[in-house]
Amino acid sequence: MDAGYIEMNIEELVNQNYARFSESDRAVWQYLSLHRSECEAMTIGAMAQKCCVSRTAVMRFAQKLGFHGFAEMKVYLKLDNQKGGVSDRIDQMRQIYHSVAENISNKNCDPIFDEIERANRLYLCGEGMVQTSVKKEFKRIFMSAGLMFYDVPSGQELINLLPLLTPRDLCLLISVSGENEKMLQMARQLRVRGVPLISITKNKENTLAHLCTHQLYVEAGCLMETPIHWMYESTTSYFILIDILFLKYLEYKQRKEQERAAGDVGS
């Protein structure tokens, strides 16, 4: 295992590599995430049987996370189980929120705001529970500054809109992984049409970000198993991003008005 991975918990390794997971990988992770303690002592054959996949599939899952093999993954899992208390998760989340706030605060967002100001129509697109919540908050908060973003409920509706979109419009595309095939298909078609695109994705290498004109990122949250064996991942990073982006937009508007006023006085 690479030395740089040692400080990561196993959920962070999964987050980093989830876009490359096959159906078998997801089956292994689903079982492992719900039976962490049992998996510490399980043989590769027993895990394969529990996950209804082959021994080779379990080995490939371990290798996709960066381990040399199944045995190394079990050792790592045991160490991770020993250190993974709730208080550790709280500290991790605090660091994630701070990182998101610092990154967007330091980012030069003027090119994004210039595109927004030039656009005739503004669209929000994303599918899924997280994406729907993010779209609603983005639309709500920017409406208070006089900007109307049209919420496109599904990818198919945006595809239907394609003939009407021009380079004078703007689309903001929200995707957790940045690898959703329907979203990538839309982004490619919009890019060909010259429509400015802004992506919001997790802060990792992803195809959607490469296709878009401008990129906004949130840090990947840590997955955590709840007492009823559900997997929880905080979405607060997205709302921190939107809040600070909005404040930066207000600052941008104020600065532009001051520049115009100064120009009027000088003319």
C-alpha positions, 0 to 999 in steps of 0.5 A: 500500500502507498504510504500516502494512504496510511492516514485515510480510513477505508471509507475515504479509499472507497470514495476516491475509487468508487467511480471505477467500481463494478457491480461486483465491487459495489456488492463487496463494499456493501457487505464489508461496510455492514459487517466490518468486524466479521470481515477482519477474520474472514477468508477470501473464499468466505467473503466471496460467498457472502457477497455472491461474487468470485474470489477474483472479484474480492481480490480486485476490489482490494486492489482497486483500493490500493492494496496489494491483496486481500490479506493487506486489506484485512490488516488495514480494516482491523486497524481502521476499526480500532481507531474509528470512533464517532469523535474521530468522525466529528473531527474529520467533518470539521476539517472537511467543512473548513477545507471547503470554506477556505477553498471557495473563499480563496477561489477567484469566482469572477469568471463564473459571475461574468458568465452568469451576468452575460447569460440570458437564461440560467439552468440547474441540472442534477438527478438524485436526492443530494442533487435535488437538495443542492439545486433547491438551495442554489435556486432559493439563495440566488433568487434573493439577488434577482437571479432566476435559475430554472430547475431541470428535474431530469436529464431527459428534460435537459436533452429535450431543451438542447435545441433551444440552448445557445451560447448566451445561456448557462447550465450548472451541472451537479453530480456527486461523482462527476461520472454519471453517464447521462450527465456526461452525455448532456455535457458533451452535447452542450459543450458542442453547442458552445453553452457555458457549463459550471460543474459542482462535484466532489474534489477528485479527478472526474470527467464532468469537471473536464468537460465544463468551462468552470469547476466548483468542488466540495470535499468528499465526506466520510461514510459512517454506519448508523445504528440501524446499518444505514450508511450516512454521508454529510451533504453540508459541504455543498451548502457551505459552498453555496453560501460562500459563493453567494456572498462572493457574488454580492461582493462582486456586484457591489464592486462592479457598481462602484467601478461603474459609478467611478467611470461615470464620475470620470466621464 
